[in-house]
Amino acid sequence: MSDALSTADQAGNVVRLHRTLYMQQAIRDAAETFADFASFAIARDGEYYAVTIADIDADADGDVVAEFCNFALYNTASRKRSKKA
């Protein structure tokens, strides 16, 4: 099973990030970083954080959804590593 599940609906892309792998604050930080390229709404959904990504800038280079997910995972890893240090 993938750690990030993505679906598209009329409101935008919905990405489900498993709570055992992603930290909520790391997801919020990633949303802040990508705020110039899309809008983000984060909600808890059982074992996941459901992130609705809408209003994606058509002129943005690359895949905003995939890059957001990568950044959220990187932020989580960095936070967990700094807690161990």
C-alpha positions as CSV (number, residue, x, y, z in Angstrom):
1,M,0.0,0.0,0.0
2,S,1.3,3.5,-0.9
3,D,1.9,6.0,1.8
4,A,0.3,8.8,-0.2
5,L,-3.0,8.1,-1.9
6,S,-4.4,10.7,-4.4
7,T,-7.8,11.1,-6.0
8,A,-9.3,13.9,-8.0
9,D,-12.8,15.3,-7.5
10,Q,-14.6,18.5,-8.4
11,A,-13.0,20.4,-5.5
12,G,-9.5,19.5,-6.6
13,N,-7.0,16.8,-5.8
14,V,-7.4,14.9,-2.5
15,V,-4.2,13.4,-1.1
16,R,-4.4,11.0,1.9
17,L,-1.2,10.9,3.9
18,H,-1.0,8.1,6.5
19,R,-0.6,9.5,10.0
20,T,2.0,6.9,11.0
21,L,4.3,8.3,8.2
22,Y,3.5,12.0,8.1
23,M,3.5,14.6,10.9
24,Q,0.7,17.2,10.7
25,Q,3.0,20.1,11.3
26,A,5.3,18.9,8.5
27,I,2.2,18.8,6.2
28,R,1.3,22.3,7.3
29,D,4.8,23.6,6.6
30,A,4.7,22.0,3.1
31,A,1.3,23.7,2.4
32,E,2.8,27.0,3.5
33,T,5.8,26.5,1.2
34,F,3.6,25.7,-1.8
35,A,0.9,28.4,-1.1
36,D,2.0,30.4,-4.1
37,F,1.1,27.5,-6.4
38,A,-2.2,26.1,-4.9
39,S,-4.6,26.2,-2.0
40,F,-4.5,23.5,0.7
41,A,-7.0,22.3,3.2
42,I,-5.9,19.7,5.8
43,A,-8.2,17.5,7.7
44,R,-8.0,14.3,9.8
45,D,-9.6,11.3,8.1
46,G,-9.3,8.2,10.3
47,E,-5.7,6.9,9.9
48,Y,-4.9,9.6,7.4
49,Y,-4.5,13.3,6.9
50,A,-6.7,14.3,3.9
51,V,-5.2,17.2,2.0
52,T,-7.4,18.9,-0.6
53,I,-5.3,20.7,-3.1
54,A,-7.2,23.1,-5.3
55,D,-6.6,26.2,-7.5
56,I,-3.3,24.8,-8.8
57,D,-1.4,27.4,-10.8
58,A,-1.4,26.2,-14.4
59,D,1.9,28.0,-15.0
60,A,3.7,26.1,-12.2
61,D,6.6,24.0,-13.4
62,G,6.3,20.3,-12.5
63,D,3.7,18.3,-10.6
64,V,2.6,20.5,-7.7
65,V,0.7,17.6,-6.0
66,A,3.7,15.2,-6.2
67,E,6.2,17.8,-5.1
68,F,4.0,18.8,-2.2
69,C,3.8,15.2,-1.0
70,N,7.6,14.8,-1.4
71,F,8.2,18.0,0.6
72,A,5.7,16.9,3.4
73,L,7.6,13.6,3.7
74,Y,11.0,15.4,3.7
75,N,9.7,17.7,6.4
76,T,8.5,14.8,8.5
77,A,11.8,13.0,8.2
78,S,13.7,16.1,9.1
79,R,11.6,16.7,12.2
80,K,11.9,13.1,13.4
81,R,15.6,13.2,12.8
82,S,16.0,16.4,14.8
83,K,14.0,14.9,17.7
84,K,16.4,12.0,18.0
85,A,19.5,14.3,18.0
